[in-house]
Structures are given as C-alpha cells and as structure tokens.
Amino acid sequence: MRILVAEDEKALNRILVKQFTKLGYSVDSCFDGESVFDFLAGAQYDAIVMDVMMPKKDGFAVLKQMREMKNTTPVIFLTAKTEISDRVYGLDLGANDYLIKPFSFDELAARVRMITRDSKGNSTNVFAVGDLTVDVKSREVKRGTVRIDLSAREYSILEALIRNAGTVMTREKIESSVWNYDYEGGTNVIDVYIRYLRKKIDEGFSKKLIHTVRGAGYILKEED
C-alpha cells in the first residue's frame, strides 16, 4: 500500500516515513500543501497523512481542492489545533480522520489501517484467492495450512495483486503500488520478484494462482 506524508516539520516527516516504511508501506513525502498535487498527479495513494498548518497551502485548502477534483483518497489530518470547531471543519471538508499532536504512532498506524480498509469496502483484514490467504494486518501468508515466508518486497507485491485479484495489473501499476515516487529501477524488477513469488506461492501446488497475461502484466486468480 502506498502512503503520502505531507508534513512541514522535517524531523516528524522523517520519523513518519521511517516508521511507515518499517510496516511495509511504500511512502512518499512532501513539506508543503502545493506539492501534494504534484505527487497526486504522478501516483495513486491508498491514504494521505497530512498536517493542517503547512506553507504555500494549508491542509484544509488542499483537502477542499482534492474533493472538488473528485479525488476521494482517504485523508488523516495531523494538527496541533485542538479546537473542536477546527476538527468539525476538517471532517466536514471530507477528512476521514483527525489526530491531535502529540500522538502515538501506533494509534496513527491503526487509523491508517482503518480508513484504507473502509475505503476499499473490506470488512476483514484477510484476502483470499483459492486456498491462498493474506492477512494484511498480521502480514501472514498461507496456502491452505502451509505458512509462507516472504521478504518485505515480495509481500508488498503479493498484497497489491491480491487486493486487485481477478484484475490484470501492468508492471507499471504494480511498481507504482509498491515503490516510492522517486524509484528509478525499472519494470523488469517486477518480473524478478514475480518469479520469486511463483516459487513460494505456486511451486508444489497443483493449482497455479499467479498468471502472466502476455503483453499486459500479471493477474492473481484461480485457474479456469
């Protein structure tokens, strides 16, 4: 999953990026409100963690413009503003949640999990295709009763595939879901990780779940 952190306090920005990255998220960051739109133009995010009091354009103005543009990306506001009227205003603009500084990162992470789950219409943390299950909260992957250990990058790609099960994902789409905005690797890296995943997910099982769609990309589904 991909998150944008918009926070002008550089030390806090760095901490948030580091902590979300540790949890397996792909994280981009910026330090002012106008830059948010530059990132939105180049990538699709599962959530935005955004400060209210930012230079160039504050968080309220950013969210108002986003919603006017029909951008429904979930937003959590971070702010030192404690007035109830400010919180009400932010929520009325279309914010999904609001957290007062100082805050616990564990609570922020839980709120991100909540709004991303709700935005995708999922009432469970567990996604399944055939006998493959992925618990996105515990990051546990199983085929039947067999637990499968994945690297952080392998897991991120598998999560992107299973969240879009039955849909062909291009290499570029997988890349944009997993790597940061400034990644300059190349889509052939996706092919390498798909080979790793196939070895762990499909090898030794009669039903193959990861399929190549020639000229398009990859799809996770049960065989017809």
DOLO-41911 format. One record per residue: residue in three letters; residue number from 1; z, x negated, y of N, C-alpha, C in turn. Coordinates in nm, 2 decimals. Layout:
N
 resn resi    n.Z    n.X    n.Y   ca.Z   ca.X   ca.Y    c.Z    c.X    c.Y
  ALA  NUM      Z      X      Y      Z      X      Y      Z      X      Y
...
This chain:
224
 resn resi    n.Z    n.X    n.Y   ca.Z   ca.X   ca.Y    c.Z    c.X    c.Y
  MET    1   0.00  -0.08  -0.12   0.00   0.00   0.00   0.00  -0.09   0.12
  ARG    2  -0.06  -0.04   0.23  -0.08  -0.12   0.35   0.00  -0.06   0.47
  ILE    3   0.07  -0.14   0.54   0.15  -0.10   0.65   0.12  -0.18   0.77
  LEU    4   0.12  -0.11   0.89   0.11  -0.18   1.02   0.24  -0.18   1.09
  VAL    5   0.29  -0.29   1.13   0.41  -0.30   1.21   0.38  -0.33   1.35
  ALA    6   0.41  -0.24   1.44   0.39  -0.25   1.58   0.52  -0.27   1.65
  GLU    7   0.56  -0.39   1.69   0.69  -0.42   1.74   0.68  -0.54   1.83
  ASP    8   0.72  -0.52   1.96   0.70  -0.63   2.05   0.81  -0.74   2.05
  GLU    9   0.92  -0.71   1.99   1.03  -0.81   1.97   0.99  -0.90   1.85
  LYS   10   0.94  -1.02   1.88   0.88  -1.10   1.79   0.96  -1.14   1.67
  ALA   11   1.09  -1.17   1.69   1.18  -1.20   1.58   1.19  -1.08   1.48
  LEU   12   1.21  -0.96   1.53   1.22  -0.85   1.45   1.09  -0.82   1.38
  ASN   13   0.98  -0.84   1.45   0.84  -0.82   1.39   0.83  -0.91   1.27
  ARG   14   0.86  -1.04   1.28   0.85  -1.13   1.17   0.94  -1.09   1.05
  ILE   15   1.06  -1.05   1.08   1.15  -1.01   0.98   1.09  -0.89   0.90
  LEU   16   1.04  -0.79   0.97   0.99  -0.67   0.91   0.87  -0.71   0.82
  VAL   17   0.78  -0.79   0.87   0.66  -0.83   0.79   0.71  -0.90   0.67
  LYS   18   0.80  -1.00   0.68   0.85  -1.07   0.57   0.91  -0.98   0.46
  GLN   19   1.00  -0.89   0.50   1.07  -0.80   0.41   0.97  -0.70   0.34
  PHE   20   0.88  -0.64   0.41   0.79  -0.55   0.35   0.69  -0.63   0.26
  THR   21   0.66  -0.75   0.29   0.57  -0.83   0.20   0.64  -0.86   0.07
  LYS   22   0.77  -0.89   0.08   0.85  -0.91  -0.04   0.85  -0.79  -0.13
  LEU   23   0.84  -0.67  -0.07   0.84  -0.55  -0.15   0.70  -0.52  -0.21
  GLY   24   0.61  -0.60  -0.18   0.47  -0.59  -0.24   0.37  -0.52  -0.15
  TYR   25   0.41  -0.48  -0.02   0.32  -0.42   0.07   0.22  -0.52   0.13
  SER   26   0.10  -0.48   0.16   0.02  -0.56   0.25   0.05  -0.52   0.39
  VAL   27   0.08  -0.62   0.47   0.14  -0.59   0.60   0.06  -0.66   0.71
  ASP   28   0.02  -0.58   0.81  -0.04  -0.64   0.94   0.06  -0.61   1.05
  SER   29   0.05  -0.69   1.16   0.14  -0.66   1.27   0.08  -0.69   1.40
  CYS   30   0.14  -0.63   1.51   0.09  -0.65   1.64   0.21  -0.63   1.73
  PHE   31   0.19  -0.66   1.86   0.31  -0.67   1.95   0.29  -0.58   2.08
  ASP   32   0.19  -0.50   2.08   0.17  -0.41   2.19   0.10  -0.28   2.15
  GLY   33   0.11  -0.18   2.23   0.05  -0.05   2.19  -0.10  -0.05   2.18
  GLU   34  -0.17  -0.11   2.27  -0.31  -0.11   2.27  -0.37  -0.18   2.14
  SER   35  -0.30  -0.28   2.09  -0.35  -0.35   1.98  -0.35  -0.26   1.85
  VAL   36  -0.27  -0.16   1.85  -0.26  -0.07   1.74  -0.40  -0.01   1.71
  PHE   37  -0.47   0.02   1.81  -0.60   0.09   1.79  -0.71  -0.01   1.74
  ASP   38  -0.69  -0.14   1.78  -0.78  -0.24   1.72  -0.76  -0.25   1.57
  PHE   39  -0.64  -0.25   1.52  -0.61  -0.25   1.38  -0.66  -0.12   1.31
  LEU   40  -0.63  -0.01   1.37  -0.68   0.12   1.31  -0.83   0.12   1.30
  ALA   41  -0.90   0.06   1.39  -1.04   0.06   1.38  -1.10  -0.02   1.26
  GLY   42  -1.01  -0.12   1.22  -1.06  -0.21   1.11  -1.00  -0.18   0.97
  ALA   43  -0.90  -0.09   0.96  -0.84  -0.07   0.83  -0.77   0.06   0.83
  GLN   44  -0.75   0.11   0.71  -0.68   0.23   0.68  -0.54   0.20   0.64
  TYR   45  -0.44   0.26   0.70  -0.30   0.23   0.67  -0.23   0.35   0.60
  ASP   46  -0.13   0.31   0.51  -0.05   0.42   0.45   0.06   0.46   0.54
  ALA   47   0.10   0.37   0.63   0.21   0.40   0.72   0.21   0.30   0.84
  ILE   48   0.26   0.35   0.95   0.28   0.26   1.07   0.43   0.27   1.11
  VAL   49   0.49   0.15   1.12   0.63   0.14   1.17   0.61   0.09   1.31
  MET   50   0.65   0.17   1.41   0.62   0.15   1.55   0.73   0.16   1.64
  ASP   51   0.75   0.06   1.72   0.85   0.06   1.83   0.81   0.16   1.94
  VAL   52   0.90   0.22   2.01   0.86   0.31   2.12   0.83   0.23   2.25
  MET   53   0.93   0.14   2.29   0.91   0.07   2.41   0.83  -0.06   2.39
  MET   54   0.70  -0.05   2.40   0.61  -0.16   2.38   0.53  -0.18   2.51
  PRO   55   0.48  -0.31   2.54   0.40  -0.33   2.65   0.26  -0.27   2.64
  LYS   56   0.19  -0.26   2.75   0.05  -0.21   2.76   0.04  -0.06   2.73
  LYS   57   0.10  -0.01   2.62   0.10   0.13   2.59   0.22   0.16   2.50
  ASP   58   0.31   0.25   2.54   0.43   0.27   2.46   0.40   0.35   2.33
  GLY   59   0.49   0.36   2.24   0.47   0.42   2.11   0.44   0.57   2.13
  PHE   60   0.50   0.64   2.22   0.48   0.78   2.24   0.33   0.80   2.28
  ALA   61   0.28   0.72   2.37   0.14   0.73   2.41   0.04   0.70   2.30
  VAL   62   0.08   0.60   2.22   0.00   0.56   2.11  -0.01   0.67   2.01
  LEU   63   0.10   0.73   1.97   0.10   0.84   1.88   0.03   0.96   1.93
  LYS   64   0.05   0.99   2.06  -0.02   1.11   2.12  -0.17   1.09   2.10
  GLN   65  -0.22   0.97   2.14  -0.37   0.94   2.13  -0.41   0.94   1.98
  MET   66  -0.33   0.89   1.89  -0.37   0.90   1.75  -0.39   1.04   1.70
  ARG   67  -0.30   1.12   1.73  -0.31   1.26   1.69  -0.42   1.34   1.75
  GLU   68  -0.45   1.30   1.88  -0.57   1.36   1.94  -0.70   1.32   1.88
  MET   69  -0.69   1.20   1.82  -0.81   1.15   1.75  -0.81   1.20   1.60
  LYS   70  -0.72   1.29   1.57  -0.71   1.34   1.43  -0.67   1.23   1.33
  ASN   71  -0.61   1.13   1.38  -0.56   1.03   1.28  -0.42   1.07   1.24
  THR   72  -0.41   1.10   1.11  -0.28   1.15   1.05  -0.20   1.05   0.98
  THR   73  -0.22   0.92   1.00  -0.14   0.82   0.94   0.01   0.84   0.97
  PRO   74   0.09   0.84   0.87   0.24   0.86   0.89   0.29   0.75   0.98
  VAL   75   0.38   0.79   1.07   0.44   0.70   1.17   0.59   0.72   1.17
  ILE   76   0.66   0.60   1.16   0.81   0.60   1.18   0.83   0.52   1.31
  PHE   77   0.90   0.59   1.40   0.94   0.52   1.53   1.07   0.44   1.51
  LEU   78   1.07   0.32   1.57   1.19   0.24   1.58   1.22   0.23   1.73
  THR   79   1.34   0.26   1.76   1.38   0.25   1.91   1.53   0.24   1.93
  ALA   80   1.56   0.18   2.05   1.69   0.17   2.09   1.73   0.29   2.17
  LYS   81   1.64   0.38   2.20   1.66   0.50   2.28   1.74   0.60   2.19
  THR   82   1.86   0.64   2.23   1.94   0.72   2.14   1.95   0.87   2.19
  GLU   83   1.88   0.90   2.30   1.89   1.04   2.35   1.82   1.13   2.25
  ILE   84   1.88   1.24   2.22   1.82   1.34   2.13   1.69   1.39   2.18
  SER   85   1.68   1.40   2.32   1.56   1.45   2.38   1.44   1.36   2.34
  ASP   86   1.46   1.23   2.34   1.36   1.13   2.30   1.31   1.15   2.16
  ARG   87   1.41   1.17   2.07   1.38   1.19   1.93   1.30   1.32   1.91
  VAL   88   1.34   1.42   1.98   1.27   1.55   1.97   1.13   1.54   2.02
  TYR   89   1.11   1.47   2.13   0.98   1.45   2.19   0.89   1.37   2.09
  GLY   90   0.94   1.26   2.03   0.86   1.19   1.94   0.82   1.27   1.82
  LEU   91   0.91   1.34   1.76   0.88   1.43   1.65   0.78   1.54   1.68
  ASP   92   0.80   1.59   1.80   0.70   1.70   1.84   0.56   1.64   1.86
  LEU   93   0.55   1.51   1.90   0.42   1.45   1.91   0.35   1.43   1.78
  GLY   94   0.43   1.43   1.67   0.37   1.41   1.54   0.43   1.30   1.46
  ALA   95   0.54   1.24   1.50   0.60   1.13   1.43   0.66   1.19   1.30
  ASN   96   0.66   1.11   1.19   0.71   1.16   1.06   0.86   1.13   1.05
  ASP   97   0.91   1.03   1.12   1.05   0.99   1.11   1.09   0.91   1.23
  TYR   98   1.22   0.88   1.25   1.27   0.82   1.37   1.39   0.74   1.33
  LEU   99   1.40   0.61   1.36   1.51   0.53   1.32   1.56   0.46   1.44
  ILE  100   1.69   0.47   1.46   1.76   0.41   1.58   1.80   0.27   1.55
  LYS  101   1.77   0.18   1.64   1.81   0.04   1.63   1.96   0.02   1.67
  PRO  102   2.03  -0.06   1.61   2.00  -0.14   1.49   2.00  -0.06   1.37
  PHE  103   1.93  -0.10   1.27   1.91  -0.02   1.15   1.92  -0.11   1.02
  SER  104   1.94  -0.05   0.91   1.93  -0.12   0.78   1.79  -0.12   0.73
  PHE  105   1.74  -0.24   0.69   1.60  -0.25   0.64   1.59  -0.16   0.51
  ASP  106   1.69  -0.16   0.43   1.69  -0.08   0.31   1.66   0.07   0.34
  GLU  107   1.72   0.12   0.45   1.70   0.25   0.49   1.56   0.27   0.54
  LEU  108   1.51   0.18   0.62   1.37   0.19   0.67   1.27   0.19   0.55
  ALA  109   1.30   0.10   0.45   1.21   0.09   0.34   1.21   0.23   0.26
  ALA  110   1.33   0.29   0.25   1.34   0.41   0.18   1.26   0.52   0.25
  ARG  111   1.27   0.52   0.39   1.20   0.62   0.47   1.05   0.60   0.46
  VAL  112   1.00   0.47   0.45   0.86   0.45   0.43   0.81   0.50   0.30
  ARG  113   0.89   0.48   0.19   0.85   0.54   0.06   0.85   0.69   0.07
  MET  114   0.94   0.75   0.14   0.94   0.90   0.15   0.82   0.95   0.22
  ILE  115   0.78   0.89   0.34   0.67   0.95   0.41   0.54   0.92   0.35
  THR  116   0.53   0.81   0.28   0.40   0.78   0.21   0.38   0.87   0.09
  ARG  117   0.49   0.89   0.02   0.49   0.98  -0.09   0.45   1.13  -0.05
  ASP  118   0.52   1.17   0.06   0.49   1.30   0.11   0.35   1.32   0.16
  SER  119   0.30   1.21   0.23   0.16   1.22   0.29   0.06   1.23   0.18
  LYS  120   0.09   1.18   0.06  -0.01   1.18  -0.05   0.01   1.30  -0.14
  GLY  121   0.11   1.38  -0.10   0.14   1.51  -0.17   0.20   1.48  -0.31
  ASN  122   0.27   1.37  -0.33   0.32   1.34  -0.46   0.47   1.38  -0.46
  SER  123   0.51   1.45  -0.56   0.65   1.49  -0.58   0.72   1.40  -0.68
  THR  124   0.65   1.29  -0.72   0.71   1.20  -0.81   0.67   1.06  -0.77
  ASN  125   0.75   0.96  -0.82   0.72   0.82  -0.80   0.62   0.77  -0.91
  VAL  126   0.60   0.85  -1.01   0.53   0.80  -1.13   0.39   0.85  -1.13
  PHE  127   0.29   0.76  -1.14   0.15   0.80  -1.15   0.11   0.76  -1.30
  ALA  128   0.02   0.85  -1.35  -0.02   0.83  -1.49  -0.17   0.85  -1.51
  VAL  129  -0.23   0.77  -1.59  -0.37   0.79  -1.64  -0.36   0.76  -1.79
  GLY  130  -0.39   0.86  -1.87  -0.38   0.84  -2.01  -0.23   0.81  -2.04
  ASP  131  -0.21   0.70  -2.12  -0.08   0.66  -2.16  -0.03   0.55  -2.07
  LEU  132  -0.11   0.52  -1.96  -0.06   0.42  -1.86   0.02   0.49  -1.75
  THR  133   0.14   0.44  -1.73   0.22   0.49  -1.62   0.26   0.38  -1.53
  VAL  134   0.27   0.41  -1.40   0.31   0.32  -1.29   0.41   0.39  -1.21
  ASP  135   0.54   0.33  -1.21   0.64   0.38  -1.12   0.64   0.30  -1.00
  VAL  136   0.60   0.36  -0.89   0.58   0.29  -0.76   0.71   0.26  -0.69
  LYS  137   0.82   0.32  -0.74   0.95   0.29  -0.68   1.01   0.17  -0.75
  SER  138   1.01   0.17  -0.88   1.07   0.05  -0.96   0.96  -0.05  -0.98
  ARG  139   0.83  -0.02  -0.96   0.72  -0.11  -0.99   0.71  -0.14  -1.14
  GLU  140   0.75  -0.05  -1.22   0.75  -0.06  -1.37   0.61  -0.01  -1.42
  VAL  141   0.55  -0.09  -1.50   0.42  -0.05  -1.56   0.43  -0.05  -1.71
  LYS  142   0.38   0.06  -1.77   0.38   0.08  -1.91   0.25   0.13  -1.97
  ARG  143   0.22   0.09  -2.09   0.12   0.16  -2.17   0.19   0.22  -2.29
  GLY  144   0.21   0.35  -2.29   0.29   0.41  -2.39   0.43   0.36  -2.37
  THR  145   0.49   0.29  -2.48   0.62   0.24  -2.46   0.62   0.09  -2.44
  VAL  146   0.50   0.03  -2.42   0.49  -0.11  -2.40   0.50  -0.14  -2.25
  ARG  147   0.60  -0.22  -2.21   0.61  -0.26  -2.07   0.52  -0.38  -2.04
  ILE  148   0.45  -0.37  -1.93   0.35  -0.47  -1.89   0.40  -0.54  -1.77
  ASP  149   0.41  -0.67  -1.78   0.45  -0.75  -1.66   0.33  -0.80  -1.58
  LEU  150   0.33  -0.77  -1.45   0.22  -0.81  -1.36   0.27  -0.89  -1.25
  SER  151   0.18  -0.98  -1.20   0.21  -1.05  -1.08   0.21  -0.95  -0.96
  ALA  152   0.26  -0.99  -0.85   0.26  -0.91  -0.73   0.12  -0.86  -0.69
  ARG  153   0.02  -0.95  -0.70  -0.11  -0.91  -0.66  -0.18  -0.82  -0.76
  GLU  154  -0.16  -0.85  -0.89  -0.21  -0.77  -0.99  -0.15  -0.62  -0.98
  TYR  155  -0.02  -0.62  -0.95   0.04  -0.49  -0.94  -0.02  -0.41  -0.82
  SER  156  -0.04  -0.48  -0.71  -0.09  -0.41  -0.59  -0.23  -0.35  -0.61
  ILE  157  -0.31  -0.43  -0.68  -0.45  -0.38  -0.71  -0.44  -0.26  -0.81
  LEU  158  -0.35  -0.27  -0.91  -0.34  -0.16  -1.01  -0.29  -0.03  -0.93
  GLU  159  -0.19  -0.05  -0.84  -0.14   0.06  -0.77  -0.25   0.13  -0.69
  ALA  160  -0.33   0.05  -0.62  -0.44   0.10  -0.54  -0.54   0.18  -0.63
  LEU  161  -0.56   0.13  -0.75  -0.65   0.20  -0.85  -0.59   0.33  -0.90
  ILE  162  -0.46   0.33  -0.93  -0.40   0.45  -0.99  -0.38   0.55  -0.89
  ARG  163  -0.35   0.51  -0.77  -0.34   0.61  -0.66  -0.47   0.68  -0.63
  ASN  164  -0.58   0.62  -0.67  -0.71   0.68  -0.65  -0.78   0.70  -0.78
  ALA  165  -0.70   0.73  -0.89  -0.75   0.75  -1.02  -0.87   0.85  -1.02
  GLY  166  -0.97   0.82  -1.10  -1.09   0.91  -1.11  -1.19   0.89  -0.99
  THR  167  -1.15   0.80  -0.90  -1.24   0.78  -0.79  -1.29   0.63  -0.79
  VAL  168  -1.42   0.61  -0.77  -1.47   0.48  -0.77  -1.42   0.41  -0.64
  MET  169  -1.37   0.29  -0.66  -1.32   0.21  -0.54  -1.41   0.09  -0.53
  THR  170  -1.47   0.07  -0.42  -1.55  -0.05  -0.40  -1.46  -0.17  -0.39
  ARG  171  -1.52  -0.29  -0.41  -1.44  -0.41  -0.40  -1.38  -0.42  -0.26
  GLU  172  -1.46  -0.38  -0.16  -1.41  -0.39  -0.02  -1.29  -0.30   0.00
  LYS  173  -1.30  -0.18  -0.06  -1.19  -0.08  -0.04  -1.06  -0.13  -0.11
  ILE  174  -1.08  -0.19  -0.23  -0.96  -0.25  -0.29  -0.90  -0.36  -0.21
  GLU  175  -0.99  -0.45  -0.16  -0.95  -0.56  -0.08  -0.87  -0.51   0.05
  SER  176  -0.93  -0.41   0.11  -0.86  -0.36   0.24  -0.73  -0.30   0.21
  SER  177  -0.71  -0.25   0.08  -0.58  -0.18   0.05  -0.48  -0.28   0.01
  VAL  178  -0.52  -0.40  -0.02  -0.42  -0.50  -0.08  -0.40  -0.62   0.01
  TRP  179  -0.50  -0.67   0.08  -0.48  -0.79   0.16  -0.46  -0.76   0.30
  ASN  180  -0.40  -0.85   0.38  -0.38  -0.83   0.52  -0.51  -0.83   0.60
  TYR  181  -0.50  -0.79   0.72  -0.62  -0.77   0.81  -0.69  -0.91   0.83
  ASP  182  -0.61  -1.02   0.83  -0.67  -1.15   0.86  -0.71  -1.22   0.73
  TYR  183  -0.72  -1.16   0.62  -0.76  -1.22   0.49  -0.90  -1.26   0.50
  GLU  184  -0.94  -1.38   0.46  -1.08  -1.42   0.46  -1.12  -1.48   0.33
  GLY  185  -1.07  -1.42   0.22  -1.10  -1.46   0.09  -1.24  -1.43   0.05
  GLY  186  -1.27  -1.31   0.00  -1.40  -1.27  -0.05  -1.38  -1.17  -0.16
  THR  187  -1.47  -1.08  -0.17  -1.46  -0.97  -0.27  -1.46  -1.02  -0.41
  ASN  188  -1.52  -1.14  -0.44  -1.52  -1.19  -0.57  -1.38  -1.21  -0.63
  VAL  189  -1.28  -1.23  -0.54  -1.15  -1.25  -0.58  -1.10  -1.12  -0.65
  ILE  190  -1.15  -1.00  -0.61  -1.12  -0.88  -0.68  -1.16  -0.88  -0.82
  ASP  191  -1.28  -0.93  -0.85  -1.33  -0.94  -0.99  -1.24  -1.03  -1.07
  VAL  192  -1.19  -1.13  -1.02  -1.10  -1.22  -1.09  -0.97  -1.15  -1.13
  TYR  193  -0.91  -1.07  -1.04  -0.79  -1.00  -1.06  -0.82  -0.88  -1.16
  ILE  194  -0.93  -0.82  -1.15  -0.96  -0.71  -1.24  -0.97  -0.77  -1.38
  ARG  195  -1.02  -0.89  -1.40  -1.02  -0.95  -1.53  -0.88  -0.97  -1.58
  TYR  196  -0.79  -1.02  -1.50  -0.65  -1.04  -1.53  -0.59  -0.90  -1.58
  LEU  197  -0.62  -0.80  -1.50  -0.56  -0.67  -1.53  -0.62  -0.61  -1.66
  ARG  198  -0.74  -0.63  -1.68  -0.80  -0.58  -1.81  -0.73  -0.64  -1.93
  LYS  199  -0.71  -0.77  -1.92  -0.65  -0.84  -2.03  -0.51  -0.79  -2.06
  LYS  200  -0.44  -0.75  -1.95  -0.30  -0.70  -1.97  -0.29  -0.55  -1.99
  ILE  201  -0.38  -0.47  -1.93  -0.38  -0.33  -1.94  -0.46  -0.27  -2.06
  ASP  202  -0.57  -0.33  -2.08  -0.66  -0.27  -2.18  -0.67  -0.35  -2.31
  GLU  203  -0.65  -0.48  -2.31  -0.67  -0.56  -2.43  -0.57  -0.52  -2.53
  GLY  204  -0.61  -0.49  -2.65  -0.52  -0.45  -2.76  -0.51  -0.30  -2.77
  PHE  205  -0.56  -0.22  -2.68  -0.56  -0.08  -2.68  -0.69  -0.02  -2.71
  SER  206  -0.70   0.09  -2.79  -0.83   0.14  -2.83  -0.90   0.21  -2.71
  LYS  207  -0.82   0.28  -2.62  -0.88   0.34  -2.51  -0.88   0.25  -2.39
  LYS  208  -0.99   0.22  -2.33  -1.00   0.14  -2.21  -0.99   0.22  -2.08
  LEU  209  -0.92   0.18  -1.99  -0.89   0.26  -1.87  -0.96   0.20  -1.74
  ILE  210  -0.98   0.07  -1.73  -1.04   0.01  -1.62  -1.19   0.00  -1.64
  HIS  211  -1.27   0.06  -1.56  -1.42   0.07  -1.59  -1.49   0.01  -1.47
  THR  212  -1.60  -0.06  -1.49  -1.69  -0.11  -1.39  -1.80   0.00  -1.36
  VAL  213  -1.82   0.03  -1.24  -1.93   0.11  -1.20  -2.04   0.02  -1.14
  ARG  214  -2.14  -0.01  -1.21  -2.24  -0.11  -1.17  -2.29  -0.08  -1.03
  GLY  215  -2.29  -0.18  -0.94  -2.34  -0.17  -0.81  -2.24  -0.10  -0.71
  ALA  216  -2.13  -0.05  -0.76  -2.04   0.02  -0.68  -1.90  -0.04  -0.67
  GLY  217  -1.83  -0.05  -0.79  -1.70  -0.10  -0.79  -1.63  -0.08  -0.92
  TYR  218  -1.50  -0.03  -0.91  -1.42  -0.01  -1.03  -1.36   0.13  -1.02
  ILE  219  -1.33   0.18  -1.14  -1.26   0.31  -1.14  -1.16   0.31  -1.26
  LEU  220  -1.04   0.37  -1.23  -0.94   0.38  -1.34  -0.94   0.52  -1.39
  LYS  221  -0.98   0.54  -1.52  -0.98   0.67  -1.58  -0.98   0.66  -1.73
  GLU  222  -0.95   0.77  -1.80  -0.97   0.77  -1.94  -1.11   0.78  -1.98
  GLU  223  -1.15   0.72  -2.09  -1.29   0.72  -2.13  -1.33   0.86  -2.17
  ASP  224  -1.45   0.89  -2.14  -1.50   1.03  -2.17  -1.51   1.05  -2.32
